[in-house]
Amino acid sequence: IDLGVELNVIQKSGSWFSYNGNKLGQGRDSVKQLIEDNPEMMEELEKKIKEKISAGADIKKEEE
């Protein structure tokens, strides 16, 4: 979910997450459950994230 947000595949506004203009849910846990319960959506999100990474999208790693 975080990587999707960072790559602009998933949009985040406050605690709400959306994808393709549709609200997925409020809070990371509820969105995670929704994605786990919808394998087709999970595949689509994975594909779009991998495409962005392959195209050279900049991924910033958090410093610990």
N, CA, C and O atoms as a Maestro MAE file, in Angstrom:
{
 s_m_m2io_version
 :::
 2.0.0
}

f_m_ct {
 s_m_title
 :::
 protein
 m_atom[256] {
  # First column is atom index #
  i_m_mmod_type
  r_m_x_coord
  r_m_y_coord
  r_m_z_coord
  i_m_residue_number
  s_m_chain_name
  s_m_pdb_residue_name
  s_m_pdb_atom_name
  i_m_atomic_number
  :::
  1 25 0.843 -1.187 0.000 1 A "ILE " " N  " 7
  2 3 0.000 0.000 0.000 1 A "ILE " " CA " 6
  3 2 0.884 1.245 0.000 1 A "ILE " " C  " 6
  4 15 0.658 2.174 -0.776 1 A "ILE " " O  " 8
  5 25 1.884 1.258 0.868 2 A "ASP " " N  " 7
  6 3 2.767 2.425 0.951 2 A "ASP " " CA " 6
  7 2 3.518 2.653 -0.360 2 A "ASP " " C  " 6
  8 15 3.660 3.790 -0.809 2 A "ASP " " O  " 8
  9 25 3.996 1.572 -0.968 3 A "LEU " " N  " 7
  10 3 4.708 1.696 -2.234 3 A "LEU " " CA " 6
  11 2 3.762 2.186 -3.327 3 A "LEU " " C  " 6
  12 15 4.145 3.003 -4.165 3 A "LEU " " O  " 8
  13 25 2.540 1.691 -3.318 4 A "GLY " " N  " 7
  14 3 1.539 2.163 -4.276 4 A "GLY " " CA " 6
  15 2 1.278 3.646 -4.136 4 A "GLY " " C  " 6
  16 15 1.120 4.348 -5.135 4 A "GLY " " O  " 8
  17 25 1.233 4.130 -2.905 5 A "VAL " " N  " 7
  18 3 1.035 5.564 -2.655 5 A "VAL " " CA " 6
  19 2 2.259 6.339 -3.132 5 A "VAL " " C  " 6
  20 15 2.130 7.370 -3.793 5 A "VAL " " O  " 8
  21 25 3.443 5.840 -2.795 6 A "GLU " " N  " 7
  22 3 4.678 6.529 -3.175 6 A "GLU " " CA " 6
  23 2 4.819 6.638 -4.691 6 A "GLU " " C  " 6
  24 15 5.333 7.633 -5.202 6 A "GLU " " O  " 8
  25 25 4.364 5.613 -5.407 7 A "LEU " " N  " 7
  26 3 4.466 5.606 -6.868 7 A "LEU " " CA " 6
  27 2 3.235 6.209 -7.536 7 A "LEU " " C  " 6
  28 15 3.129 6.197 -8.763 7 A "LEU " " O  " 8
  29 25 2.315 6.730 -6.751 8 A "ASN " " N  " 7
  30 3 1.106 7.383 -7.256 8 A "ASN " " CA " 6
  31 2 0.148 6.421 -7.958 8 A "ASN " " C  " 6
  32 15 -0.636 6.837 -8.811 8 A "ASN " " O  " 8
  33 25 0.208 5.149 -7.605 9 A "VAL " " N  " 7
  34 3 -0.749 4.173 -8.117 9 A "VAL " " CA " 6
  35 2 -2.002 4.228 -7.244 9 A "VAL " " C  " 6
  36 15 -3.125 4.148 -7.741 9 A "VAL " " O  " 8
  37 25 -1.789 4.365 -5.948 10 A "ILE " " N  " 7
  38 3 -2.868 4.526 -4.972 10 A "ILE " " CA " 6
  39 2 -2.781 5.952 -4.448 10 A "ILE " " C  " 6
  40 15 -1.696 6.436 -4.126 10 A "ILE " " O  " 8
  41 25 -3.922 6.619 -4.365 11 A "GLN " " N  " 7
  42 3 -3.942 7.983 -3.855 11 A "GLN " " CA " 6
  43 2 -4.347 7.960 -2.385 11 A "GLN " " C  " 6
  44 15 -5.166 7.146 -1.960 11 A "GLN " " O  " 8
  45 25 -3.749 8.879 -1.619 12 A "LYS " " N  " 7
  46 3 -4.051 8.972 -0.194 12 A "LYS " " CA " 6
  47 2 -4.450 10.398 0.128 12 A "LYS " " C  " 6
  48 15 -3.770 11.351 -0.252 12 A "LYS " " O  " 8
  49 25 -5.563 10.530 0.834 13 A "SER " " N  " 7
  50 3 -6.028 11.835 1.282 13 A "SER " " CA " 6
  51 2 -6.431 11.689 2.741 13 A "SER " " C  " 6
  52 15 -7.471 11.109 3.053 13 A "SER " " O  " 8
  53 25 -5.603 12.218 3.629 14 A "GLY " " N  " 7
  54 3 -5.848 12.004 5.054 14 A "GLY " " CA " 6
  55 2 -5.655 10.532 5.355 14 A "GLY " " C  " 6
  56 15 -4.597 9.971 5.069 14 A "GLY " " O  " 8
  57 25 -6.664 9.903 5.928 15 A "SER " " N  " 7
  58 3 -6.570 8.470 6.214 15 A "SER " " CA " 6
  59 2 -7.297 7.634 5.160 15 A "SER " " C  " 6
  60 15 -7.383 6.413 5.289 15 A "SER " " O  " 8
  61 25 -7.823 8.287 4.113 16 A "TRP " " N  " 7
  62 3 -8.550 7.595 3.046 16 A "TRP " " CA " 6
  63 2 -7.618 7.241 1.891 16 A "TRP " " C  " 6
  64 15 -6.747 8.023 1.512 16 A "TRP " " O  " 8
  65 25 -7.822 6.046 1.344 17 A "PHE " " N  " 7
  66 3 -7.058 5.588 0.193 17 A "PHE " " CA " 6
  67 2 -8.022 5.377 -0.966 17 A "PHE " " C  " 6
  68 15 -9.150 4.925 -0.771 17 A "PHE " " O  " 8
  69 25 -7.568 5.711 -2.178 18 A "SER " " N  " 7
  70 3 -8.402 5.484 -3.356 18 A "SER " " CA " 6
  71 2 -7.538 4.978 -4.506 18 A "SER " " C  " 6
  72 15 -6.319 5.153 -4.524 18 A "SER " " O  " 8
  73 25 -8.210 4.349 -5.460 19 A "TYR " " N  " 7
  74 3 -7.542 3.782 -6.625 19 A "TYR " " CA " 6
  75 2 -8.463 3.966 -7.815 19 A "TYR " " C  " 6
  76 15 -9.635 3.594 -7.761 19 A "TYR " " O  " 8
  77 25 -7.939 4.536 -8.889 20 A "ASN " " N  " 7
  78 3 -8.741 4.802 -10.094 20 A "ASN " " CA " 6
  79 2 -9.986 5.617 -9.781 20 A "ASN " " C  " 6
  80 15 -11.041 5.392 -10.375 20 A "ASN " " O  " 8
  81 25 -9.875 6.549 -8.866 21 A "GLY " " N  " 7
  82 3 -10.995 7.416 -8.532 21 A "GLY " " CA " 6
  83 2 -12.021 6.806 -7.597 21 A "GLY " " C  " 6
  84 15 -12.998 7.464 -7.241 21 A "GLY " " O  " 8
  85 25 -11.818 5.565 -7.194 22 A "ASN " " N  " 7
  86 3 -12.745 4.887 -6.280 22 A "ASN " " CA " 6
  87 2 -12.119 4.774 -4.896 22 A "ASN " " C  " 6
  88 15 -10.970 4.355 -4.757 22 A "ASN " " O  " 8
  89 25 -12.882 5.149 -3.879 23 A "LYS " " N  " 7
  90 3 -12.370 5.028 -2.510 23 A "LYS " " CA " 6
  91 2 -12.245 3.555 -2.148 23 A "LYS " " C  " 6
  92 15 -13.171 2.766 -2.334 23 A "LYS " " O  " 8
  93 25 -11.069 3.207 -1.624 24 A "LEU " " N  " 7
  94 3 -10.832 1.836 -1.184 24 A "LEU " " CA " 6
  95 2 -11.231 1.660 0.267 24 A "LEU " " C  " 6
  96 15 -11.745 0.610 0.653 24 A "LEU " " O  " 8
  97 25 -10.997 2.677 1.063 25 A "GLY " " N  " 7
  98 3 -11.345 2.580 2.466 25 A "GLY " " CA " 6
  99 2 -10.551 3.557 3.296 25 A "GLY " " C  " 6
  100 15 -9.680 4.273 2.801 25 A "GLY " " O  " 8
  101 25 -10.876 3.566 4.566 26 A "GLN " " N  " 7
  102 3 -10.219 4.457 5.511 26 A "GLN " " CA " 6
  103 2 -9.276 3.637 6.374 26 A "GLN " " C  " 6
  104 15 -9.687 2.672 7.019 26 A "GLN " " O  " 8
  105 25 -8.020 4.025 6.379 27 A "GLY " " N  " 7
  106 3 -7.026 3.325 7.186 27 A "GLY " " CA " 6
  107 2 -6.346 2.210 6.412 27 A "GLY " " C  " 6
  108 15 -6.966 1.507 5.615 27 A "GLY " " O  " 8
  109 25 -5.062 2.072 6.670 28 A "ARG " " N  " 7
  110 3 -4.229 1.089 5.976 28 A "ARG " " CA " 6
  111 2 -4.741 -0.339 6.185 28 A "ARG " " C  " 6
  112 15 -4.750 -1.131 5.243 28 A "ARG " " O  " 8
  113 25 -5.165 -0.676 7.403 29 A "ASP " " N  " 7
  114 3 -5.601 -2.050 7.686 29 A "ASP " " CA " 6
  115 2 -6.838 -2.439 6.889 29 A "ASP " " C  " 6
  116 15 -6.919 -3.559 6.383 29 A "ASP " " O  " 8
  117 25 -7.804 -1.527 6.769 30 A "SER " " N  " 7
  118 3 -9.019 -1.860 6.018 30 A "SER " " CA " 6
  119 2 -8.720 -1.995 4.526 30 A "SER " " C  " 6
  120 15 -9.312 -2.834 3.848 30 A "SER " " O  " 8
  121 25 -7.812 -1.179 4.018 31 A "VAL " " N  " 7
  122 3 -7.437 -1.270 2.602 31 A "VAL " " CA " 6
  123 2 -6.652 -2.554 2.355 31 A "VAL " " C  " 6
  124 15 -6.846 -3.218 1.337 31 A "VAL " " O  " 8
  125 25 -5.775 -2.899 3.275 32 A "LYS " " N  " 7
  126 3 -5.013 -4.144 3.164 32 A "LYS " " CA " 6
  127 2 -5.966 -5.340 3.094 32 A "LYS " " C  " 6
  128 15 -5.780 -6.235 2.269 32 A "LYS " " O  " 8
  129 25 -6.974 -5.355 3.948 33 A "GLN " " N  " 7
  130 3 -7.941 -6.448 3.954 33 A "GLN " " CA " 6
  131 2 -8.729 -6.486 2.650 33 A "GLN " " C  " 6
  132 15 -8.967 -7.562 2.102 33 A "GLN " " O  " 8
  133 25 -9.134 -5.328 2.151 34 A "LEU " " N  " 7
  134 3 -9.875 -5.254 0.892 34 A "LEU " " CA " 6
  135 2 -9.047 -5.828 -0.254 34 A "LEU " " C  " 6
  136 15 -9.555 -6.599 -1.068 34 A "LEU " " O  " 8
  137 25 -7.778 -5.452 -0.313 35 A "ILE " " N  " 7
  138 3 -6.903 -5.948 -1.381 35 A "ILE " " CA " 6
  139 2 -6.692 -7.452 -1.242 35 A "ILE " " C  " 6
  140 15 -6.712 -8.171 -2.240 35 A "ILE " " O  " 8
  141 25 -6.490 -7.933 -0.023 36 A "GLU " " N  " 7
  142 3 -6.310 -9.377 0.195 36 A "GLU " " CA " 6
  143 2 -7.555 -10.158 -0.203 36 A "GLU " " C  " 6
  144 15 -7.453 -11.290 -0.676 36 A "GLU " " O  " 8
  145 25 -8.727 -9.565 -0.014 37 A "ASP " " N  " 7
  146 3 -9.988 -10.229 -0.346 37 A "ASP " " CA " 6
  147 2 -10.336 -10.145 -1.828 37 A "ASP " " C  " 6
  148 15 -11.279 -10.795 -2.279 37 A "ASP " " O  " 8
  149 25 -9.582 -9.348 -2.593 38 A "ASN " " N  " 7
  150 3 -9.842 -9.162 -4.022 38 A "ASN " " CA " 6
  151 2 -8.576 -9.455 -4.826 38 A "ASN " " C  " 6
  152 15 -7.823 -8.538 -5.156 38 A "ASN " " O  " 8
  153 25 -8.338 -10.737 -5.143 39 A "PRO " " N  " 7
  154 3 -7.107 -11.120 -5.849 39 A "PRO " " CA " 6
  155 2 -6.924 -10.407 -7.191 39 A "PRO " " C  " 6
  156 15 -5.795 -10.123 -7.591 39 A "PRO " " O  " 8
  157 25 -8.027 -10.117 -7.888 40 A "GLU " " N  " 7
  158 3 -7.908 -9.423 -9.174 40 A "GLU " " CA " 6
  159 2 -7.357 -8.015 -8.970 40 A "GLU " " C  " 6
  160 15 -6.504 -7.562 -9.733 40 A "GLU " " O  " 8
  161 25 -7.844 -7.324 -7.943 41 A "MET " " N  " 7
  162 3 -7.351 -5.984 -7.644 41 A "MET " " CA " 6
  163 2 -5.883 -6.055 -7.229 41 A "MET " " C  " 6
  164 15 -5.081 -5.211 -7.629 41 A "MET " " O  " 8
  165 25 -5.532 -7.061 -6.427 42 A "MET " " N  " 7
  166 3 -4.155 -7.214 -5.983 42 A "MET " " CA " 6
  167 2 -3.234 -7.395 -7.189 42 A "MET " " C  " 6
  168 15 -2.170 -6.778 -7.256 42 A "MET " " O  " 8
  169 25 -3.640 -8.239 -8.140 43 A "GLU " " N  " 7
  170 3 -2.847 -8.467 -9.345 43 A "GLU " " CA " 6
  171 2 -2.673 -7.185 -10.145 43 A "GLU " " C  " 6
  172 15 -1.576 -6.874 -10.608 43 A "GLU " " O  " 8
  173 25 -3.764 -6.444 -10.303 44 A "GLU " " N  " 7
  174 3 -3.733 -5.198 -11.060 44 A "GLU " " CA " 6
  175 2 -2.796 -4.180 -10.401 44 A "GLU " " C  " 6
  176 15 -2.005 -3.528 -11.082 44 A "GLU " " O  " 8
  177 25 -2.889 -4.050 -9.084 45 A "LEU " " N  " 7
  178 3 -2.020 -3.122 -8.361 45 A "LEU " " CA " 6
  179 2 -0.556 -3.544 -8.470 45 A "LEU " " C  " 6
  180 15 0.319 -2.709 -8.702 45 A "LEU " " O  " 8
  181 25 -0.294 -4.835 -8.303 46 A "GLU " " N  " 7
  182 3 1.080 -5.333 -8.421 46 A "GLU " " CA " 6
  183 2 1.642 -5.039 -9.800 46 A "GLU " " C  " 6
  184 15 2.787 -4.607 -9.932 46 A "GLU " " O  " 8
  185 25 0.832 -5.274 -10.833 47 A "LYS " " N  " 7
  186 3 1.265 -5.042 -12.209 47 A "LYS " " CA " 6
  187 2 1.618 -3.571 -12.423 47 A "LYS " " C  " 6
  188 15 2.663 -3.261 -12.994 47 A "LYS " " O  " 8
  189 25 0.751 -2.666 -11.970 48 A "LYS " " N  " 7
  190 3 1.004 -1.233 -12.158 48 A "LYS " " CA " 6
  191 2 2.231 -0.775 -11.382 48 A "LYS " " C  " 6
  192 15 3.008 0.042 -11.874 48 A "LYS " " O  " 8
  193 25 2.409 -1.296 -10.172 49 A "ILE " " N  " 7
  194 3 3.579 -0.933 -9.366 49 A "ILE " " CA " 6
  195 2 4.853 -1.436 -10.040 49 A "ILE " " C  " 6
  196 15 5.837 -0.702 -10.129 49 A "ILE " " O  " 8
  197 25 4.843 -2.682 -10.515 50 A "LYS " " N  " 7
  198 3 6.018 -3.238 -11.192 50 A "LYS " " CA " 6
  199 2 6.334 -2.471 -12.469 50 A "LYS " " C  " 6
  200 15 7.504 -2.262 -12.789 50 A "LYS " " O  " 8
  201 25 5.298 -2.046 -13.211 51 A "GLU " " N  " 7
  202 3 5.518 -1.261 -14.428 51 A "GLU " " CA " 6
  203 2 6.203 0.064 -14.100 51 A "GLU " " C  " 6
  204 15 7.125 0.482 -14.800 51 A "GLU " " O  " 8
  205 25 5.751 0.715 -13.042 52 A "LYS " " N  " 7
  206 3 6.359 1.997 -12.656 52 A "LYS " " CA " 6
  207 2 7.811 1.802 -12.233 52 A "LYS " " C  " 6
  208 15 8.671 2.616 -12.571 52 A "LYS " " O  " 8
  209 25 8.088 0.728 -11.496 53 A "ILE " " N  " 7
  210 3 9.459 0.455 -11.067 53 A "ILE " " CA " 6
  211 2 10.330 0.156 -12.287 53 A "ILE " " C  " 6
  212 15 11.451 0.654 -12.387 53 A "ILE " " O  " 8
  213 25 9.814 -0.660 -13.219 54 A "SER " " N  " 7
  214 3 10.557 -0.992 -14.433 54 A "SER " " CA " 6
  215 2 10.827 0.241 -15.283 54 A "SER " " C  " 6
  216 15 11.852 0.323 -15.960 54 A "SER " " O  " 8
  217 25 9.910 1.197 -15.248 55 A "ALA " " N  " 7
  218 3 10.063 2.424 -16.028 55 A "ALA " " CA " 6
  219 2 11.033 3.396 -15.358 55 A "ALA " " C  " 6
  220 15 11.305 4.472 -15.891 55 A "ALA " " O  " 8
  221 25 11.549 3.020 -14.200 56 A "GLY " " N  " 7
  222 3 12.553 3.843 -13.538 56 A "GLY " " CA " 6
  223 2 12.005 4.802 -12.510 56 A "GLY " " C  " 6
  224 15 12.636 5.818 -12.218 56 A "GLY " " O  " 8
  225 25 10.847 4.506 -11.953 57 A "ALA " " N  " 7
  226 3 10.288 5.362 -10.904 57 A "ALA " " CA " 6
  227 2 11.246 5.407 -9.724 57 A "ALA " " C  " 6
  228 15 11.864 4.401 -9.374 57 A "ALA " " O  " 8
  229 25 11.361 6.564 -9.124 58 A "ASP " " N  " 7
  230 3 12.266 6.762 -7.993 58 A "ASP " " CA " 6
  231 2 11.595 6.286 -6.712 58 A "ASP " " C  " 6
  232 15 10.537 6.783 -6.329 58 A "ASP " " O  " 8
  233 25 12.223 5.322 -6.060 59 A "ILE " " N  " 7
  234 3 11.700 4.807 -4.794 59 A "ILE " " CA " 6
  235 2 12.644 5.261 -3.688 59 A "ILE " " C  " 6
  236 15 13.836 4.950 -3.700 59 A "ILE " " O  " 8
  237 25 12.092 5.996 -2.740 60 A "LYS " " N  " 7
  238 3 12.900 6.493 -1.624 60 A "LYS " " CA " 6
  239 2 12.760 5.543 -0.450 60 A "LYS " " C  " 6
  240 15 11.649 5.226 -0.026 60 A "LYS " " O  " 8
  241 25 13.878 5.095 0.068 61 A "LYS " " N  " 7
  242 3 13.840 4.233 1.251 61 A "LYS " " CA " 6
  243 2 13.904 5.111 2.484 61 A "LYS " " C  " 6
  244 15 14.680 6.064 2.554 61 A "LYS " " O  " 8
  245 25 13.072 4.768 3.451 62 A "GLU " " N  " 7
  246 3 13.073 5.524 4.705 62 A "GLU " " CA " 6
  247 2 14.343 5.217 5.474 62 A "GLU " " C  " 6
  248 15 14.770 4.067 5.573 62 A "GLU " " O  " 8
  249 25 14.932 6.259 6.012 63 A "GLU " " N  " 7
  250 3 16.125 6.069 6.827 63 A "GLU " " CA " 6
  251 2 15.705 5.678 8.232 63 A "GLU " " C  " 6
  252 15 14.781 6.253 8.807 63 A "GLU " " O  " 8
  253 25 16.401 4.692 8.769 64 A "GLU " " N  " 7
  254 3 16.062 4.230 10.115 64 A "GLU " " CA " 6
  255 2 17.078 4.711 11.103 64 A "GLU " " C  " 6
  256 15 16.965 4.423 12.294 64 A "GLU " " O  " 8
  :::
 }
 m_bond[255] {
  # First column is bond index #
  i_m_from
  i_m_to
  i_m_order
  :::
  1 1 2 1
  2 2 3 1
  3 3 4 2
  4 3 5 1
  5 5 6 1
  6 6 7 1
  7 7 8 2
  8 7 9 1
  9 9 10 1
  10 10 11 1
  11 11 12 2
  12 11 13 1
  13 13 14 1
  14 14 15 1
  15 15 16 2
  16 15 17 1
  17 17 18 1
  18 18 19 1
  19 19 20 2
  20 19 21 1
  21 21 22 1
  22 22 23 1
  23 23 24 2
  24 23 25 1
  25 25 26 1
  26 26 27 1
  27 27 28 2
  28 27 29 1
  29 29 30 1
  30 30 31 1
  31 31 32 2
  32 31 33 1
  33 33 34 1
  34 34 35 1
  35 35 36 2
  36 35 37 1
  37 37 38 1
  38 38 39 1
  39 39 40 2
  40 39 41 1
  41 41 42 1
  42 42 43 1
  43 43 44 2
  44 43 45 1
  45 45 46 1
  46 46 47 1
  47 47 48 2
  48 47 49 1
  49 49 50 1
  50 50 51 1
  51 51 52 2
  52 51 53 1
  53 53 54 1
  54 54 55 1
  55 55 56 2
  56 55 57 1
  57 57 58 1
  58 58 59 1
  59 59 60 2
  60 59 61 1
  61 61 62 1
  62 62 63 1
  63 63 64 2
  64 63 65 1
  65 65 66 1
  66 66 67 1
  67 67 68 2
  68 67 69 1
  69 69 70 1
  70 70 71 1
  71 71 72 2
  72 71 73 1
  73 73 74 1
  74 74 75 1
  75 75 76 2
  76 75 77 1
  77 77 78 1
  78 78 79 1
  79 79 80 2
  80 79 81 1
  81 81 82 1
  82 82 83 1
  83 83 84 2
  84 83 85 1
  85 85 86 1
  86 86 87 1
  87 87 88 2
  88 87 89 1
  89 89 90 1
  90 90 91 1
  91 91 92 2
  92 91 93 1
  93 93 94 1
  94 94 95 1
  95 95 96 2
  96 95 97 1
  97 97 98 1
  98 98 99 1
  99 99 100 2
  100 99 101 1
  101 101 102 1
  102 102 103 1
  103 103 104 2
  104 103 105 1
  105 105 106 1
  106 106 107 1
  107 107 108 2
  108 107 109 1
  109 109 110 1
  110 110 111 1
  111 111 112 2
  112 111 113 1
  113 113 114 1
  114 114 115 1
  115 115 116 2
  116 115 117 1
  117 117 118 1
  118 118 119 1
  119 119 120 2
  120 119 121 1
  121 121 122 1
  122 122 123 1
  123 123 124 2
  124 123 125 1
  125 125 126 1
  126 126 127 1
  127 127 128 2
  128 127 129 1
  129 129 130 1
  130 130 131 1
  131 131 132 2
  132 131 133 1
  133 133 134 1
  134 134 135 1
  135 135 136 2
  136 135 137 1
  137 137 138 1
  138 138 139 1
  139 139 140 2
  140 139 141 1
  141 141 142 1
  142 142 143 1
  143 143 144 2
  144 143 145 1
  145 145 146 1
  146 146 147 1
  147 147 148 2
  148 147 149 1
  149 149 150 1
  150 150 151 1
  151 151 152 2
  152 151 153 1
  153 153 154 1
  154 154 155 1
  155 155 156 2
  156 155 157 1
  157 157 158 1
  158 158 159 1
  159 159 160 2
  160 159 161 1
  161 161 162 1
  162 162 163 1
  163 163 164 2
  164 163 165 1
  165 165 166 1
  166 166 167 1
  167 167 168 2
  168 167 169 1
  169 169 170 1
  170 170 171 1
  171 171 172 2
  172 171 173 1
  173 173 174 1
  174 174 175 1
  175 175 176 2
  176 175 177 1
  177 177 178 1
  178 178 179 1
  179 179 180 2
  180 179 181 1
  181 181 182 1
  182 182 183 1
  183 183 184 2
  184 183 185 1
  185 185 186 1
  186 186 187 1
  187 187 188 2
  188 187 189 1
  189 189 190 1
  190 190 191 1
  191 191 192 2
  192 191 193 1
  193 193 194 1
  194 194 195 1
  195 195 196 2
  196 195 197 1
  197 197 198 1
  198 198 199 1
  199 199 200 2
  200 199 201 1
  201 201 202 1
  202 202 203 1
  203 203 204 2
  204 203 205 1
  205 205 206 1
  206 206 207 1
  207 207 208 2
  208 207 209 1
  209 209 210 1
  210 210 211 1
  211 211 212 2
  212 211 213 1
  213 213 214 1
  214 214 215 1
  215 215 216 2
  216 215 217 1
  217 217 218 1
  218 218 219 1
  219 219 220 2
  220 219 221 1
  221 221 222 1
  222 222 223 1
  223 223 224 2
  224 223 225 1
  225 225 226 1
  226 226 227 1
  227 227 228 2
  228 227 229 1
  229 229 230 1
  230 230 231 1
  231 231 232 2
  232 231 233 1
  233 233 234 1
  234 234 235 1
  235 235 236 2
  236 235 237 1
  237 237 238 1
  238 238 239 1
  239 239 240 2
  240 239 241 1
  241 241 242 1
  242 242 243 1
  243 243 244 2
  244 243 245 1
  245 245 246 1
  246 246 247 1
  247 247 248 2
  248 247 249 1
  249 249 250 1
  250 250 251 1
  251 251 252 2
  252 251 253 1
  253 253 254 1
  254 254 255 1
  255 255 256 2
  :::
 }
}
